[in-house]
Amino acid sequence: MLATRKSQTGQNLTINGDRLWSTLMETAQFGATRKGGIKRLALSDEDRLVRNWLVAKARERGYSVGVDDLGNIYVQRAGRDPDKLPVAMGSHLDTQPTGGKFDGVLGVLAGLEVLRTLDDAGIETDAPLCLINWTNEEGARFAPGEMGSEVFAGDVERSFALTRMDANGITVADALAGIGYRGTERTGERRFAAMVELHIEQGPTLEAEGVPIGVVSHAKGQIWCNGVVEGRESHAGTTPMHLRKDALTAFAEFALAVEAIARAEAPGGVGTIGVAEIGPGSRNTVPGGVQFSLEFRHPEAQALARMYADAHAAAARISNARGVGVMVEKIWSKAPVTFAPEVVETISHAADTLGLKHLPMISGAGHDACAVATVMPTAMIFVPCKDGISHNEAESATPSDCADGANVLLHSVLALAGVHQKAGG
């Protein structure tokens, strides 16, 4: 168990906010979109470019760089005691197809800025510090998301992850090889004393409250499903309404049932159908099939299970009433996460040291920290994003908020790793 400790450097040590912002804008060129966002899908050529950038910046500073067989990148700054387990920071550099400049990216680049700041100040930590770029957090190209961190934690089999395919039939293994990032380390072999992940909130609370820092103690559990409605294709002009087996109208009823299920579990429960493909796709044919995605999230395991069961009940009810087949299959789940209280407390102390007001928070989004919390003490720092918008090219955060989050990250990892001031530093 980690002891809760305060940073020994005091509040005067701060990161270079201008340099952090500059790196955020510099890396935004890799996959830049016309609307000011980023399209940098996992293991794409754009992902290769930003990975190469990170590795080059790390080697310029003399940090060691390792890559495992899922493509997770480990940038390590030596500590005074090499026998101590490293303290990790990290997030991800991949984005959604219409992603922004900050989701995931802030956590990686703020970690790099922490390492640079310690170099500039001549500060050694007792334990090493390790910056991690986790592979395929978003899950936009390859499902499931949080892939690199889930395999690291042992919750997803390596062989399963490497054989996942994108829409073009390219496997994760082939994509890793194609960009040169299938490393020689075995994923999950490294061990860490703790991990802290900095992230934009992806919601409106911090901005609305005028609070710069969220201290995240829990994260909602998730259930991901694939679903299908099987009706019968027929002529749109000659099939009477009462004799139709319309897959689309059955799906519409199921989608409204999902909304009602989630509303019944408010405020913690949410349900989303993010993808729906209707076949055969002809304007004068009654739709015969719908394939769709479904996910539920809730911070309580019992409520999450209840939502999933209610969806099955709704599917059965609609199937019987409409004479169609409505099937839902769970493909991935993650239990609600309770982050390590000692790391949560360390983050709170860091914010207090810096004089930054903070709120306790529950994350509604999944993060790499949620995946690895089962194998190392972990917690998260949130900073505001404009209007709570994320997974969108309009995603935005201020330089000062990014700097505040990076400073809390700095003092958190210093407290966890222990500090040794070099002579003359």
N, C-alpha and C positions, 0 to 999 in steps of 0.2 A: 504494500500500500504506500502510495506517495504521500509524503507529508506536505501539508499546505504551507507554502513559504512565500514571503514577499521578496521582490527583487531588491538586491543589495545596492543597486546603482542609483537609486533615487529617481525623481521625476525629470531631472535635467537631461538625461539621455533620450534623444528622440531620433526618429528616422529622417531621412532627407525626403520631404514631401514632394519637392519638385522633381527629384530623380525618380521616385515611384510613379508619379503621374506621367513623366516622359516615357517610362518603359510601358505603361499601360497603352499610351497612344502609339508607341513604336510597334508593339506586337499586334495592335489592331489592324495593321496593314496586311497581315497574313490571313487572307480570306475576307478582306473588307468588302462590304456590300455598298451599293449605290445609296442606300438609305441610312448609311452611317453605322451599320451593325457589322456582325461577323458571321460568315458561314464557314465553319471550320469543323467539319465532321470528323469523328474519331478515325485515325489512321489514314486520312486522306493526304493528298500532297500538301495541302495547306497546314495540316497538323504536323507533317514532317518538317516543314519550314520553321514553325514556331518551336518545335522540339530542338531542332538544330540550333536555333537562336539561344535557347536556354542552356544547352550543353556548352556552347561556345562561351557564353557569359560566365558560366561556372568555372570553366577551365582557365579563363583569363585571371580569375582570382585564386587559382590553385586548389580549388575544392575537388574532392574525389567524385567521380560520376560512375554510377552503376545502373544497369538496365536489366530487368528480369524478363522471363519468357512470356509475360503478358504485356510487355512494353512499359511497365511502370518505371519512371526515372527517379533515381535517388541521388541527390546532390548533397554531399556531406562535408561539413566544416569540422575539422578535428577539434577535440576537446583536450583539456589538460590530462584527463584520465581516460585513456583509450579502453579500459576495461569496463567503464560505465556504459549502460545502454544509452543510445542516442535519444534525444527528445526531438520529435518530428513536428514539422509544419507541412501543410500542403493542401492541394485541391486539384483542379483539373484545367487543362488548356483547350479541350474540345468544347464545341458549342452546339446549339440547336441550328437547324437550317436557316432560321431567321433569328439568330442570337445577338446578344449585345456584347459590349466590351468588358464587362465586369463579372458576370456569372462564372465562378470558378477561377477565372484569370486573376482576379484580385488576390485570392488566397495564395496562388503560386508566386506572383510577382512581389507581393508584400513579404513573403518568406525570403525571397532573394534579397529584398531591400534590408531585411533584418540582418542577414549575413554580412552584407556590405557595410552596414552601419557599425557592426561589431568590429569589422576589420579597420574601419576608419578611426574608431575610438580606441583601438589597441586593447580590446577586451577579449580575454579567453573565458570560455565556459568550462566548468569542470567536466561535464558530459559533452560529447559531440552533439552537434545540431544537424538535423537532416531535413532537407527540403524535398518533398515528394510531389511529382506530377503523376496522378493516377490516370490510367487508361480508360477511355470510354465511360466516363461518368454519366453523360447525357443519355446514352442509349438510343440516340436518334438514328444512327446508321446500323448499329448492331444491338439487338436486345438479348438479355436485359441490360439496363444501365448499371452504373457503379461496378462495372465488370472487373476492372483491375483490383479494386479494393475488396470486392466480394470474394474473388479467388484468393487474394492475400489472406482474408479472414477464414477461409475454408468453407464458406457457405455456398460457393459455386464451384463445381468440379472444373479443373483446368482443361480437361479434354472436352467437356461440354462447351466451355467458353471459346476455345480455339476453333471449334467447328461451326460456330454461329455464322450465318450468312447474311449479307445485305441484300437489297432488292435486286442486285445484278448477279447474285450467286457467288460473290467473293467471300471467302471465309475470313475470320479474324486472323487465323494463322497466315494465310496468303497475304493479307493486307499488312500485317506486321513485317513480314519478309520484304514486301514490296517497298516499304518506306525505310527499311533498314533498322527497325527497332524491335526485333525479336531477340532479346538479350539472352545471355548464358546463365544468369542467376535463376534459381527456381523461385517462383512467386511464393511468398509466405515464409521463406527461410530467415529473413531478417527479423530482428526483434527490437522493440522500442520501449522506452520507459513511459512514454506518453505521447499524445498528439493533440495539437491545437489547430483547428481550421478556421480561417477568417473567410467570411462570405457576405455578400450583400443579402439583405433580409429577404428579398423577393416578395415582399408584402408591404402594406402601408402603415404599419403600427408605429415604427420609430419616427418616421417623418411626421405623422399626425401628432405624436406626443412631443415632438421637438427634442428627442433624446438621441444622442449620437451613438450609443453602444447598446447592443443587446447581448446578454449573457445567456447562452442557450443551455438549458439543463435537460431537455427531453426532445424527442422527435417522434412524429406520428408514425405508426405502423402503416404498411401498405399491402394491398393485394392487387396484383395485375392479372387480368383475365383476357382470353380470346373468346369471342362469341360468334355464333352463326344463327341466322334465321333461315329455315328451309321452307319455302312456300311452293307455288307452282306458277310457272310462266304461262300466260294465256293472252289472247288477243284483247287489246284495250277497248275495241269498239264492239265486240260481240259477246263478251263475258259479263253477264249481269252482276251487279254489285254483291248480291247475297250468295253468289256461287264462286266468288273469287277467294283465292288463297294468297293474298297480297303480302309478300314478305316485308315490304317497306312500311305499310301501315301497322303491321304487327311489331316491327322494330320501333316505330314511333311510340307506340304504347309502352313498350319495354323501356325506352329512354325516359319517358315521363315517370315510370315506376322507379327508375334509378334515382331520379331527382327527388322523388318523395321519400325514398329510403334515406338518402343523405340528409334531407331537411329534418327528418324525424330524429336524427342523431346530432343535430346542431347543438352548440357551435363547433364542436370538435370534428364532426364527421363531414366528409366531402366525397362526392362521387362524380366521375367524369367518363364520358364516352368521347374519346379524342379522335378516333378513326372510324369511318363507316364506308364500306364499298358496296354499292348497290348493283346487282346484276339482273338482266343482261345489259342494261344501259340503253334501251331503246324507248323513244317517247311513245310508241304505240304498242308496247308490250307491258303487261302487268308484271311488276318485279317478282322474280322467283327466288331471289336469295340476297341476303345481306351478311357480310362479314364485318365484325366490329371489334374494337378494343373496349375494355372496361377496367376502371381502377377505383378502389375505395381507399380512403385514408382516415385514420382515427388514432388519437393518442392512447386509447384504452383497448387492450387486446380483446376483451369480451364484446365490446361494441363493434369492433372491426369484424369479428366472426359473425356477429348477428347481422351485419349489413350484407355480408356474403351469402348467408343463409336466406335472407329475405330476397336477394336477387334471384336465387334458385327458385324460390317459391313463386315469385312474379313470373319467371320464365315458364314454369309449369302451368300457371293459371292462364297465361296468354296463349300458350300452345293449345290447351284444351278448348278455350273459348273460340279460337280462330281456325282451328284445324291445321295449324302449321307447326313446325318444330322450332323451338327456341332453346338453344343450348349454350351454356356458359362453362368454360373450363379455366381453372386457375393455372397460370403458367409460372408465377413467381410471387413470393410474399416475403415481407420483412416485418418482424415483430416490432412493436413500439420500443423505442430506445430510451434508457435512462443513462445520461452521461455521468462520468465519474465525479462524485461530489467534490473531491479534493482538487480536481482540475477546474471545475466550475468556480470554486472558491478562489483559486489562484487568479483566474481571469477577473473576478470581481475586485480582488485586491489590486490588480494591475490598473484597472479603471479608476479605482479610488486614488491610487498613487498619482495618477495623471490629472486628477480633478475632473474626471469625465462622468457625467450622470449616466446611469445604466438601468436597464430593465431586465428582469428575468423573462425568458421567452421559451416557447415550444416551437420547434421547427415543423412547419407543415410540409416542407419539401424534403426529399431524400438527398443525402450527401455522402461523400466518401467517409466522413467521420462516423456516420451512422453504421456503415458497414464494418469498420475496424474497431468499433467500440467494444465488441465482444472479445478482442484479443489484446487490447491495450487501453489504459485509462485515457479517455478522450473527452473533449468538449469543444464548443464552437463559440465564435464571436460574430455577431451580426452588426452591419452598419446600414444606414438608410439607403434606399434607392428611390429616385423620383417617382412619385405617384404609386409606388409599390410595383412598378411594371418590370417584368423580367421575361425571359424566353421571347424577346421582342427586340427588334432593331432599335427601338426607341429607349431601351434600357439606359439609365443614366445615374451617375453618382457624382458627388462633388469632390474636388481634390482634398478639401479639409476633412470630409468624412472618411475618405480612403486613408488619409494620413492618421486620423484618430484611431481607426481600426488597426492599422499597422503598428502604431505605438503600443496599443494594448497587447497585440501579438508579441511584440518585442519584449515587453516587461513580463509577460506570462511565461515565455520560454526561458528567459533569464532566471526567473524564480524556480522553474522546474529543473533546469540544467545546472544551476549553481554558477556563481560568478567568481572569476579570479582576475583581478586587475594586473596587467603587465607592468613591470617597472618602467616608469617614465611614460605610461599610457594615460 
